[in-house]
Amino acid sequence: MPTLVLVYVLIPFVSFHFIAFTEARAEIIGPTVRYLTPDSTLRLICRVIQSTETSEFLFWYQDDRMINYDTDRGVNISTESDYNYSELTIMRATKQHSGNYSCVPSNSQPASVMVHIFKGDNPAAMHHDHVNGSPSILQITQKWPIWASTILAVLFIARRHHWLQMDVFHTAS
């Protein structure tokens, strides 16, 4: 008597679902390193992008010092009422105004620029400090969602691939 063999071929309908996480972040318009001579005007413009809600506040820092109210040092800050746009201006910058400037909104990743104020003609000579240096903690933390998404996608594909190799054919007699 003939034996009936049923072969089940699983044709997987593979679908990948990617969720794009948009993280609100601050952006200081222009280069990340600025070179100025004394008595020039320093102007930094910060805007919050990819935000779904307005910020409650936006602070400017020079190195670790909050400077929103440093009018005695020549710092003038104007910020829109929704805190998604802010402009920092120093009319007659001095060497004391050199440093790392950060724009820090309440609900977004901060942004930073390095400002060098010096006498001389060769700002390119100072540029080498920032070309081959290690990335800052700010640069690393801004990229963690990308790395986490990549790792999760690789783990999902590896698990899925292993499952497909194990259960491609089922036979019954």
C-alpha positions, 0 to 999 in steps of 0.5 A: 500500500502506498504511503502518503507523505505530506511535505509542508514547505514553510515559505517565510514572509519576511517583513522587517519593521524599522522604527525610526527614533527621532531624538530632539536635539540642539544644533548650533549653526555653523562650524564646530570650531570657531576662530576669532581675534580679540574685539570681534563679535561672537555670535552663536545661533542655537535651534532645537530640531526634531522636537515634538514639544516646546522646551521649558528652558534653554541654557548656554554654558561656557565650559561648565559655567551657565552664562545666560545672565552674564551681562557684566561679561558682555554676554547677550542672549535672546531666546524665543518664547518657545525656547526652540531658538536662541542667539548668543552674542558677545560684541567685543570678545576677549581671550576670556571668552575662549572655551567650549560653548554649549546650548542645553535645552530642557528636552533635547540633546545639547550642542557644543562648539569650541571658540578660540579667541587669540591674536595672530594670523594663523588659526589653522595652527590651532586646528590640529587639536580637534582633528585627530582627538578623541570624540567627546562624551557628547558626540558618543552619547548622541549616537547611542540610539543608532548603535542600540537599533543596529544591535537589536536588528542584528540580534533579530536577524540572527535569531530569525535566520537560526529559526529558518534553518531549523524548521524549513521542512516538516514531513509526516507519514 
